[in-house]
Amino acid sequence: MKEGIVTLLDYFATDLALSTNKAFSTEKPLKFESSEFAINVAVQKSTVAEGSGRRWQVALDVGHQPAPETNFPYSYRVALVGQFSIAPHIKPEDEERIVRIHGASVLYGMTREIVRVLTGRGPFRPIIIPTVSFYEPKSAVPTTPEPTAEPKTAAEAVTATPKPRRKPAGKKA
């Protein structure tokens, strides 16, 4: 075992919601529509850094809002904010990308467990949300962030910095 390149210092929930679908039928096949599942990640330098400029805040918002006709037992939303430090050997120009990948992955694992535990106490079988990857090739992450207004709350931080979009493979700009 070796030490990770990011270290979780603290985290907290800014939103936690779970609702059962009263129209869900155990007689019909369970249906998961990926278009009804959303993940947003926001990364910014931490404003609570205690003597270190190598601290970052990652806000992760995961939600599933099935359409009324989708036979899925629950809708949920989990928003977590984590404070991370980064290993000293990481180059400053790589920090944001590495924190986005590893920090979001750590928080997503926690989110999966939160949803499983909450739904496990409900009237239907527990839900394990899909496995995802936050890996982005180096070229897909912008090196100079666009200026944005500082979010006023942790919940606003979740939507303040959208994840960069990749160009479809084979398409030229």
TIRO-2110 file (N, C-alpha, C; in Angstrom, 1 decimal):
// TIRO-2110
0.8, -1.2, 0.0, N, 1, A
0.0, 0.0, 0.0, CA, 1, A
0.9, 1.2, 0.0, C, 1, A
0.4, 2.3, -0.7, N, 2, A
1.1, 3.5, -0.7, CA, 2, A
0.1, 4.7, -0.5, C, 2, A
0.7, 5.8, -0.1, N, 3, A
-0.2, 6.9, 0.2, CA, 3, A
-0.8, 7.5, -1.1, C, 3, A
-2.0, 7.9, -1.0, N, 4, A
-2.7, 8.5, -2.2, CA, 4, A
-2.2, 9.8, -2.6, C, 4, A
-2.5, 10.3, -3.8, N, 5, A
-2.0, 11.6, -4.2, CA, 5, A
-2.9, 12.7, -3.8, C, 5, A
-4.1, 12.3, -3.4, N, 6, A
-5.0, 13.3, -2.7, CA, 6, A
-5.4, 12.7, -1.4, C, 6, A
-5.6, 13.6, -0.4, N, 7, A
-6.0, 13.2, 0.9, CA, 7, A
-7.3, 13.9, 1.3, C, 7, A
-8.3, 13.1, 1.7, N, 8, A
-9.6, 13.7, 2.2, CA, 8, A
-9.3, 14.2, 3.6, C, 8, A
-9.6, 15.5, 3.8, N, 9, A
-9.4, 16.2, 5.1, CA, 9, A
-10.7, 16.2, 5.8, C, 9, A
-11.8, 16.5, 5.1, N, 10, A
-13.1, 16.7, 5.7, CA, 10, A
-14.1, 16.6, 4.6, C, 10, A
-15.4, 16.3, 5.0, N, 11, A
-16.5, 16.4, 4.0, CA, 11, A
-17.8, 16.5, 4.8, C, 11, A
-18.8, 17.0, 4.1, N, 12, A
-20.1, 17.2, 4.7, CA, 12, A
-21.1, 17.2, 3.6, C, 12, A
-22.4, 16.9, 4.0, N, 13, A
-23.5, 16.9, 3.0, CA, 13, A
-24.1, 18.3, 3.0, C, 13, A
-24.5, 18.7, 1.8, N, 14, A
-25.2, 20.0, 1.7, CA, 14, A
-26.6, 19.7, 1.2, C, 14, A
-26.9, 18.5, 0.7, N, 15, A
-28.3, 18.2, 0.4, CA, 15, A
-28.4, 16.7, 0.4, C, 15, A
-29.5, 16.2, 0.9, N, 16, A
-29.8, 14.8, 1.0, CA, 16, A
-31.3, 14.6, 0.9, C, 16, A
-31.7, 13.9, -0.1, N, 17, A
-33.2, 13.7, -0.3, CA, 17, A
-33.4, 12.3, -0.9, C, 17, A
-34.5, 11.7, -0.5, N, 18, A
-34.9, 10.4, -1.0, CA, 18, A
-36.4, 10.4, -1.0, C, 18, A
-37.0, 9.9, -2.1, N, 19, A
-38.5, 9.8, -2.2, CA, 19, A
-38.8, 8.4, -2.8, C, 19, A
-39.8, 7.8, -2.3, N, 20, A
-40.3, 6.6, -3.0, CA, 20, A
-41.2, 6.9, -4.1, C, 20, A
-41.3, 6.0, -5.1, N, 21, A
-42.2, 6.2, -6.2, CA, 21, A
-43.4, 5.4, -5.9, C, 21, A
-44.5, 6.0, -5.6, N, 22, A
-45.8, 5.3, -5.2, CA, 22, A
-46.3, 4.5, -6.4, C, 22, A
-45.9, 4.8, -7.6, N, 23, A
-46.4, 4.1, -8.8, CA, 23, A
-45.5, 2.9, -9.1, C, 23, A
-44.4, 2.7, -8.4, N, 24, A
-43.5, 1.6, -8.7, CA, 24, A
-44.2, 0.3, -8.5, C, 24, A
-44.0, -0.6, -9.4, N, 25, A
-44.6, -1.9, -9.4, CA, 25, A
-43.5, -3.0, -9.3, C, 25, A
-43.6, -3.8, -8.3, N, 26, A
-42.6, -4.9, -8.2, CA, 26, A
-42.9, -6.0, -9.2, C, 26, A
-44.1, -6.0, -9.8, N, 27, A
-44.6, -6.9, -10.8, CA, 27, A
-43.9, -6.6, -12.2, C, 27, A
-43.5, -5.4, -12.4, N, 28, A
-42.9, -5.0, -13.7, CA, 28, A
-41.4, -5.0, -13.5, C, 28, A
-40.6, -5.1, -14.6, N, 29, A
-39.2, -5.0, -14.5, CA, 29, A
-38.7, -3.6, -14.1, C, 29, A
-37.7, -3.6, -13.2, N, 30, A
-37.1, -2.3, -12.8, CA, 30, A
-36.5, -1.7, -14.0, C, 30, A
-36.7, -0.4, -14.2, N, 31, A
-36.1, 0.3, -15.4, CA, 31, A
-35.3, 1.5, -14.9, C, 31, A
-34.0, 1.5, -15.3, N, 32, A
-33.1, 2.6, -15.1, CA, 32, A
-32.8, 3.3, -16.4, C, 32, A
-33.1, 4.6, -16.4, N, 33, A
-32.8, 5.4, -17.6, CA, 33, A
-31.6, 6.3, -17.3, C, 33, A
-30.5, 6.1, -18.0, N, 34, A
-29.3, 6.9, -17.7, CA, 34, A
-29.6, 8.4, -17.9, C, 34, A
-30.5, 8.8, -18.8, N, 35, A
-30.8, 10.2, -19.0, CA, 35, A
-31.5, 10.8, -17.8, C, 35, A
-32.0, 10.0, -16.9, N, 36, A
-32.6, 10.6, -15.7, CA, 36, A
-31.6, 10.6, -14.5, C, 36, A
-30.4, 10.2, -14.7, N, 37, A
-29.4, 10.2, -13.7, CA, 37, A
-28.4, 11.3, -14.0, C, 37, A
-28.0, 12.1, -13.0, N, 38, A
-27.1, 13.3, -13.3, CA, 38, A
-26.0, 13.4, -12.2, C, 38, A
-24.9, 13.7, -12.7, N, 39, A
-23.7, 14.0, -11.8, CA, 39, A
-23.1, 15.3, -12.2, C, 39, A
-22.8, 16.1, -11.2, N, 40, A
-22.1, 17.4, -11.4, CA, 40, A
-21.0, 17.5, -10.4, C, 40, A
-19.8, 17.9, -11.0, N, 41, A
-18.6, 18.1, -10.1, CA, 41, A
-18.1, 19.5, -10.3, C, 41, A
-17.8, 20.1, -9.1, N, 42, A
-17.2, 21.5, -9.1, CA, 42, A
-15.9, 21.4, -8.3, C, 42, A
-14.9, 22.0, -8.8, N, 43, A
-13.6, 22.0, -8.1, CA, 43, A
-13.1, 23.4, -8.0, C, 43, A
-12.6, 23.7, -6.9, N, 44, A
-12.0, 25.1, -6.7, CA, 44, A
-10.9, 25.0, -5.6, C, 44, A
-10.0, 25.9, -5.7, N, 45, A
-9.0, 26.1, -4.6, CA, 45, A
-9.7, 26.3, -3.3, C, 45, A
-9.3, 25.7, -2.2, N, 46, A
-10.0, 25.9, -1.0, CA, 46, A
-9.8, 27.2, -0.4, C, 46, A
-10.8, 27.8, 0.1, N, 47, A
-10.7, 29.1, 0.8, CA, 47, A
-10.4, 29.0, 2.3, C, 47, A
-10.4, 27.7, 2.8, N, 48, A
-10.1, 27.5, 4.2, CA, 48, A
-8.7, 26.9, 4.4, C, 48, A
-7.8, 27.0, 3.4, N, 49, A
-6.5, 26.5, 3.4, CA, 49, A
-5.8, 27.1, 4.6, C, 49, A
-5.3, 26.2, 5.5, N, 50, A
-4.5, 26.7, 6.7, CA, 50, A
-3.0, 26.6, 6.4, C, 50, A
-2.5, 27.7, 5.8, N, 51, A
-1.1, 27.8, 5.6, CA, 51, A
-0.6, 27.0, 4.3, C, 51, A
-1.5, 26.5, 3.5, N, 52, A
-1.1, 25.7, 2.4, CA, 52, A
-2.0, 26.1, 1.2, C, 52, A
-1.4, 26.3, 0.0, N, 53, A
-2.1, 26.6, -1.2, CA, 53, A
-2.4, 25.4, -1.9, C, 53, A
-2.2, 24.2, -1.3, N, 54, A
-2.4, 22.9, -2.0, CA, 54, A
-3.6, 22.2, -1.5, C, 54, A
-4.6, 23.0, -1.1, N, 55, A
-5.9, 22.5, -0.6, CA, 55, A
-7.0, 22.8, -1.6, C, 55, A
-7.9, 21.9, -1.8, N, 56, A
-8.9, 22.0, -2.8, CA, 56, A
-10.3, 21.6, -2.2, C, 56, A
-11.3, 22.2, -2.8, N, 57, A
-12.7, 21.8, -2.4, CA, 57, A
-13.3, 21.2, -3.6, C, 57, A
-13.9, 20.0, -3.4, N, 58, A
-14.7, 19.3, -4.5, CA, 58, A
-16.1, 19.2, -4.0, C, 58, A
-17.0, 19.7, -4.9, N, 59, A
-18.4, 19.5, -4.6, CA, 59, A
-19.0, 18.5, -5.6, C, 59, A
-19.7, 17.5, -5.1, N, 60, A
-20.3, 16.5, -6.0, CA, 60, A
-21.8, 16.5, -5.7, C, 60, A
-22.5, 16.5, -6.8, N, 61, A
-24.0, 16.5, -6.7, CA, 61, A
-24.5, 15.3, -7.6, C, 61, A
-25.1, 14.3, -7.0, N, 62, A
-25.6, 13.1, -7.7, CA, 62, A
-27.1, 13.0, -7.5, C, 62, A
-27.8, 12.9, -8.6, N, 63, A
-29.3, 12.8, -8.5, CA, 63, A
-29.9, 11.9, -9.5, C, 63, A
-31.0, 11.3, -9.1, N, 64, A
-31.8, 10.4, -10.0, CA, 64, A
-33.2, 10.8, -9.9, C, 64, A
-33.8, 11.4, -10.9, N, 65, A
-35.2, 11.8, -10.9, CA, 65, A
-35.9, 11.1, -12.1, C, 65, A
-36.4, 9.9, -11.8, N, 66, A
-37.1, 9.1, -12.9, CA, 66, A
-38.4, 9.8, -13.3, C, 66, A
-38.7, 9.7, -14.6, N, 67, A
-39.9, 10.2, -15.1, CA, 67, A
-41.1, 9.4, -14.5, C, 67, A
-42.3, 10.0, -14.5, N, 68, A
-43.4, 9.3, -13.9, CA, 68, A
-43.7, 7.9, -14.5, C, 68, A
-43.4, 7.7, -15.8, N, 69, A
-43.7, 6.4, -16.5, CA, 69, A
-42.5, 5.4, -16.3, C, 69, A
-41.4, 5.9, -15.7, N, 70, A
-40.3, 4.9, -15.5, CA, 70, A
-40.5, 4.1, -14.2, C, 70, A
-40.4, 2.8, -14.4, N, 71, A
-40.7, 1.9, -13.2, CA, 71, A
-39.4, 1.8, -12.4, C, 71, A
-39.1, 2.8, -11.6, N, 72, A
-38.0, 2.8, -10.7, CA, 72, A
-38.4, 3.2, -9.3, C, 72, A
-38.0, 2.5, -8.2, N, 73, A
-38.6, 2.7, -6.9, CA, 73, A
-38.3, 4.0, -6.2, C, 73, A
-37.2, 4.7, -6.5, N, 74, A
-36.8, 5.8, -5.8, CA, 74, A
-36.3, 7.0, -6.7, C, 74, A
-36.4, 8.2, -6.1, N, 75, A
-35.7, 9.3, -6.7, CA, 75, A
-34.8, 9.8, -5.5, C, 75, A
-33.7, 10.3, -5.8, N, 76, A
-32.8, 10.8, -4.7, CA, 76, A
-31.8, 11.9, -5.2, C, 76, A
-31.3, 12.6, -4.3, N, 77, A
-30.2, 13.5, -4.5, CA, 77, A
-29.3, 13.6, -3.3, C, 77, A
-28.0, 13.5, -3.6, N, 78, A
-27.0, 13.6, -2.6, CA, 78, A
-26.0, 14.6, -3.1, C, 78, A
-25.7, 15.6, -2.3, N, 79, A
-24.7, 16.6, -2.6, CA, 79, A
-23.7, 16.6, -1.4, C, 79, A
-22.4, 16.3, -1.8, N, 80, A
-21.3, 16.3, -0.8, CA, 80, A
-20.3, 17.3, -1.2, C, 80, A
-19.6, 17.9, -0.2, N, 81, A
-18.5, 18.8, -0.4, CA, 81, A
-17.3, 18.2, 0.4, C, 81, A
-16.2, 18.1, -0.2, N, 82, A
-15.0, 17.5, 0.4, CA, 82, A
-13.9, 18.5, 0.3, C, 82, A
-13.1, 18.5, 1.4, N, 83, A
-11.8, 19.3, 1.4, CA, 83, A
-10.7, 18.3, 1.2, C, 83, A
-9.8, 18.6, 0.3, N, 84, A
-8.7, 17.7, 0.0, CA, 84, A
-7.4, 18.4, 0.0, C, 84, A
-6.3, 17.7, 0.3, N, 85, A
-4.9, 18.2, 0.1, CA, 85, A
-4.3, 17.3, -1.0, C, 85, A
-3.3, 17.9, -1.6, N, 86, A
-2.7, 17.1, -2.7, CA, 86, A
-1.2, 16.9, -2.3, C, 86, A
-0.7, 15.8, -2.8, N, 87, A
0.7, 15.4, -2.5, CA, 87, A
1.7, 16.4, -3.0, C, 87, A
2.8, 16.6, -2.3, N, 88, A
3.7, 17.7, -2.7, CA, 88, A
4.4, 17.4, -4.0, C, 88, A
4.5, 16.1, -4.5, N, 89, A
5.2, 15.9, -5.7, CA, 89, A
4.4, 16.2, -7.0, C, 89, A
3.1, 16.5, -6.8, N, 90, A
2.2, 16.8, -8.0, CA, 90, A
2.5, 18.2, -8.5, C, 90, A
2.7, 18.3, -9.8, N, 91, A
3.0, 19.6, -10.4, CA, 91, A
1.8, 20.5, -10.2, C, 91, A
2.0, 21.8, -10.0, N, 92, A
0.9, 22.7, -9.8, CA, 92, A
-0.1, 22.8, -11.0, C, 92, A
0.4, 22.6, -12.2, N, 93, A
-0.4, 22.6, -13.4, CA, 93, A
-1.3, 21.4, -13.5, C, 93, A
-1.0, 20.3, -12.7, N, 94, A
-1.8, 19.1, -12.8, CA, 94, A
-2.7, 19.0, -11.6, C, 94, A
-2.6, 19.9, -10.6, N, 95, A
-3.4, 19.8, -9.4, CA, 95, A
-4.9, 19.7, -9.6, C, 95, A
-5.5, 20.6, -10.4, N, 96, A
-7.0, 20.6, -10.5, CA, 96, A
-7.5, 19.4, -11.2, C, 96, A
-6.8, 18.9, -12.2, N, 97, A
-7.2, 17.7, -12.9, CA, 97, A
-7.2, 16.5, -12.0, C, 97, A
-6.1, 16.4, -11.2, N, 98, A
-5.9, 15.2, -10.3, CA, 98, A
-7.0, 15.3, -9.2, C, 98, A
-7.2, 16.5, -8.7, N, 99, A
-8.2, 16.6, -7.6, CA, 99, A
-9.6, 16.3, -8.1, C, 99, A
-9.9, 16.8, -9.4, N, 100, A
-11.2, 16.5, -10.0, CA, 100, A
-11.4, 15.0, -10.1, C, 100, A
-10.4, 14.3, -10.6, N, 101, A
-10.5, 12.8, -10.8, CA, 101, A
-10.6, 12.1, -9.5, C, 101, A
-9.7, 12.3, -8.6, N, 102, A
-9.6, 11.5, -7.4, CA, 102, A
-10.6, 12.0, -6.3, C, 102, A
-10.7, 13.3, -6.1, N, 103, A
-11.6, 13.8, -5.2, CA, 103, A
-13.1, 13.4, -5.5, C, 103, A
-13.5, 13.6, -6.7, N, 104, A
-14.8, 13.2, -7.1, CA, 104, A
-15.0, 11.7, -6.9, C, 104, A
-14.0, 10.9, -7.2, N, 105, A
-14.1, 9.4, -7.0, CA, 105, A
-14.3, 9.1, -5.6, C, 105, A
-13.6, 9.7, -4.7, N, 106, A
-13.8, 9.5, -3.2, CA, 106, A
-15.2, 9.8, -2.8, C, 106, A
-15.7, 11.0, -3.2, N, 107, A
-17.0, 11.4, -2.8, CA, 107, A
-18.1, 10.6, -3.4, C, 107, A
-17.9, 10.1, -4.6, N, 108, A
-18.8, 9.3, -5.3, CA, 108, A
-19.0, 7.9, -4.6, C, 108, A
-17.9, 7.4, -4.1, N, 109, A
-18.0, 6.1, -3.4, CA, 109, A
-18.8, 6.3, -2.1, C, 109, A
-18.7, 7.5, -1.4, N, 110, A
-19.5, 7.7, -0.3, CA, 110, A
-20.9, 7.9, -0.7, C, 110, A
-21.2, 8.6, -1.8, N, 111, A
-22.5, 8.8, -2.3, CA, 111, A
-23.2, 7.4, -2.6, C, 111, A
-22.5, 6.5, -3.2, N, 112, A
-23.1, 5.2, -3.5, CA, 112, A
-23.5, 4.5, -2.2, C, 112, A
-22.7, 4.6, -1.2, N, 113, A
-23.0, 3.9, 0.1, CA, 113, A
-24.2, 4.6, 0.8, C, 113, A
-24.3, 6.0, 0.7, N, 114, A
-25.4, 6.7, 1.3, CA, 114, A
-26.7, 6.3, 0.7, C, 114, A
-26.7, 6.2, -0.7, N, 115, A
-27.9, 5.8, -1.4, CA, 115, A
-28.3, 4.4, -1.0, C, 115, A
-27.3, 3.5, -1.0, N, 116, A
-27.6, 2.1, -0.7, CA, 116, A
-28.2, 2.0, 0.7, C, 116, A
-27.6, 2.7, 1.7, N, 117, A
-28.1, 2.6, 3.1, CA, 117, A
-29.5, 3.2, 3.2, C, 117, A
-29.7, 4.3, 2.6, N, 118, A
-31.0, 4.9, 2.7, CA, 118, A
-32.1, 4.1, 2.0, C, 118, A
-31.8, 3.6, 0.8, N, 119, A
-32.8, 2.8, 0.1, CA, 119, A
-33.0, 1.4, 0.8, C, 119, A
-32.0, 1.0, 1.5, N, 120, A
-32.1, -0.3, 2.2, CA, 120, A
-33.1, -0.3, 3.4, C, 120, A
-33.4, 0.9, 3.8, N, 121, A
-34.3, 1.1, 4.9, CA, 121, A
-35.7, 1.4, 4.4, C, 121, A
-35.9, 1.4, 3.1, N, 122, A
-37.2, 1.7, 2.4, CA, 122, A
-38.0, 0.5, 2.2, C, 122, A
-39.1, 0.7, 1.5, N, 123, A
-40.0, -0.5, 1.3, CA, 123, A
-39.6, -1.4, 0.1, C, 123, A
-38.6, -1.0, -0.7, N, 124, A
-38.2, -1.8, -1.8, CA, 124, A
-36.7, -2.2, -1.6, C, 124, A
-36.2, -3.0, -2.5, N, 125, A
-34.8, -3.4, -2.4, CA, 125, A
-33.8, -2.3, -2.4, C, 125, A
-32.7, -2.4, -1.8, N, 126, A
-31.7, -1.3, -1.9, CA, 126, A
-31.2, -1.1, -3.3, C, 126, A
-30.8, 0.2, -3.6, N, 127, A
-30.3, 0.6, -4.9, CA, 127, A
-28.8, 0.8, -4.7, C, 127, A
-28.1, 0.2, -5.7, N, 128, A
-26.7, 0.5, -5.8, CA, 128, A
-26.5, 1.3, -7.1, C, 128, A
-26.1, 2.6, -7.0, N, 129, A
-26.0, 3.4, -8.1, CA, 129, A
-24.9, 3.0, -9.1, C, 129, A
-25.0, 3.4, -10.3, N, 130, A
-24.0, 2.9, -11.3, CA, 130, A
-22.6, 3.3, -11.0, C, 130, A
-21.6, 2.4, -11.3, N, 131, A
-20.2, 2.7, -11.2, CA, 131, A
-19.9, 3.7, -12.4, C, 131, A
-19.1, 4.7, -12.1, N, 132, A
-18.7, 5.7, -13.1, CA, 132, A
-17.2, 6.0, -12.9, C, 132, A
-16.7, 6.6, -13.9, N, 133, A
-15.3, 7.0, -13.9, CA, 133, A
-15.2, 8.5, -14.1, C, 133, A
-14.4, 9.2, -13.3, N, 134, A
-14.2, 10.6, -13.4, CA, 134, A
-12.9, 10.9, -14.2, C, 134, A
-12.2, 9.9, -14.7, N, 135, A
-11.0, 10.1, -15.4, CA, 135, A
-11.3, 10.9, -16.7, C, 135, A
-10.4, 11.9, -16.9, N, 136, A
-10.4, 12.7, -18.1, CA, 136, A
-9.0, 12.8, -18.6, C, 136, A
-8.8, 12.5, -19.9, N, 137, A
-7.5, 12.7, -20.5, CA, 137, A
-7.0, 14.1, -20.2, C, 137, A
-5.7, 14.3, -20.1, N, 138, A
-5.1, 15.6, -19.8, CA, 138, A
-5.6, 16.7, -20.8, C, 138, A
-5.7, 16.3, -22.1, N, 139, A
-6.1, 17.3, -23.0, CA, 139, A
-7.6, 17.8, -22.9, C, 139, A
-8.4, 17.0, -22.2, N, 140, A
-9.8, 17.4, -22.1, CA, 140, A
-10.1, 18.4, -21.0, C, 140, A
-9.1, 18.6, -20.1, N, 141, A
-9.3, 19.5, -19.0, CA, 141, A
-8.7, 20.8, -19.3, C, 141, A
-9.4, 22.0, -19.3, N, 142, A
-8.8, 23.2, -19.7, CA, 142, A
-7.7, 23.6, -18.7, C, 142, A
-6.6, 24.2, -19.2, N, 143, A
-5.5, 24.6, -18.4, CA, 143, A
-5.7, 26.0, -17.8, C, 143, A
-6.5, 26.8, -18.4, N, 144, A
-6.9, 28.1, -17.8, CA, 144, A
-8.4, 28.2, -17.6, C, 144, A
-8.8, 28.2, -16.3, N, 145, A
-10.2, 28.2, -16.0, CA, 145, A
-10.8, 29.5, -16.4, C, 145, A
-12.1, 29.4, -16.9, N, 146, A
-12.8, 30.7, -17.2, CA, 146, A
-13.2, 31.4, -15.9, C, 146, A
-13.2, 32.7, -15.9, N, 147, A
-13.6, 33.4, -14.7, CA, 147, A
-15.1, 33.2, -14.4, C, 147, A
-15.3, 32.8, -13.1, N, 148, A
-16.7, 32.7, -12.7, CA, 148, A
-16.9, 33.4, -11.4, C, 148, A
-18.1, 33.8, -11.1, N, 149, A
-18.4, 34.4, -9.8, CA, 149, A
-18.2, 33.4, -8.7, C, 149, A
-17.7, 33.8, -7.6, N, 150, A
-17.5, 33.0, -6.4, CA, 150, A
-18.8, 32.5, -5.9, C, 150, A
-19.0, 31.2, -5.7, N, 151, A
-20.3, 30.7, -5.1, CA, 151, A
-20.4, 31.2, -3.7, C, 151, A
-21.6, 31.5, -3.3, N, 152, A
-21.9, 32.0, -2.0, CA, 152, A
-22.0, 30.9, -1.0, C, 152, A
-22.5, 29.8, -1.4, N, 153, A
-22.7, 28.6, -0.5, CA, 153, A
-22.1, 27.4, -1.1, C, 153, A
-22.0, 26.4, -0.3, N, 154, A
-21.4, 25.1, -0.8, CA, 154, A
-22.4, 24.5, -1.8, C, 154, A
-23.7, 24.7, -1.6, N, 155, A
-24.6, 24.1, -2.6, CA, 155, A
-24.4, 24.8, -4.0, C, 155, A
-24.2, 26.1, -4.0, N, 156, A
-23.9, 26.8, -5.2, CA, 156, A
-22.6, 26.4, -5.9, C, 156, A
-21.7, 25.9, -5.1, N, 157, A
-20.4, 25.5, -5.6, CA, 157, A
-20.6, 24.2, -6.5, C, 157, A
-21.6, 23.5, -6.2, N, 158, A
-21.9, 22.3, -7.0, CA, 158, A
-22.2, 22.6, -8.5, C, 158, A
-22.9, 23.7, -8.7, N, 159, A
-23.2, 24.0, -10.1, CA, 159, A
-22.4, 25.2, -10.6, C, 159, A
-21.5, 25.7, -9.9, N, 160, A
-20.7, 26.9, -10.3, CA, 160, A
-19.7, 26.6, -11.4, C, 160, A
-19.1, 25.4, -11.4, N, 161, A
-18.1, 25.1, -12.3, CA, 161, A
-18.5, 23.8, -13.0, C, 161, A
-19.0, 23.9, -14.3, N, 162, A
-19.4, 22.7, -15.0, CA, 162, A
-18.2, 21.9, -15.4, C, 162, A
-18.4, 20.6, -15.5, N, 163, A
-17.4, 19.7, -16.0, CA, 163, A
-17.2, 20.0, -17.5, C, 163, A
-15.9, 20.1, -17.9, N, 164, A
-15.7, 20.3, -19.4, CA, 164, A
-16.2, 19.2, -20.2, C, 164, A
-16.7, 19.5, -21.4, N, 165, A
-17.2, 18.5, -22.3, CA, 165, A
-16.2, 18.1, -23.3, C, 165, A
-16.2, 16.8, -23.6, N, 166, A
-15.2, 16.3, -24.6, CA, 166, A
-15.8, 16.4, -26.0, C, 166, A
-15.0, 16.6, -27.0, N, 167, A
-15.4, 16.6, -28.4, CA, 167, A
-15.6, 15.1, -28.7, C, 167, A
-16.7, 14.8, -29.5, N, 168, A
-16.9, 13.4, -30.0, CA, 168, A
-15.7, 12.9, -30.8, C, 168, A
-15.4, 11.7, -30.6, N, 169, A
-14.2, 11.1, -31.3, CA, 169, A
-14.5, 11.1, -32.8, C, 169, A
-13.4, 11.5, -33.5, N, 170, A
-13.5, 11.5, -35.0, CA, 170, A
-14.0, 12.8, -35.5, C, 170, A
-14.4, 13.7, -34.7, N, 171, A
-14.9, 15.0, -35.2, CA, 171, A
-13.8, 16.0, -35.1, C, 171, A
-13.7, 16.9, -36.1, N, 172, A
-12.7, 17.9, -36.1, CA, 172, A
-13.4, 19.2, -35.8, C, 172, A
-12.7, 20.1, -35.0, N, 173, A
-13.2, 21.4, -34.6, CA, 173, A
-13.2, 22.4, -35.8, C, 173, A
END
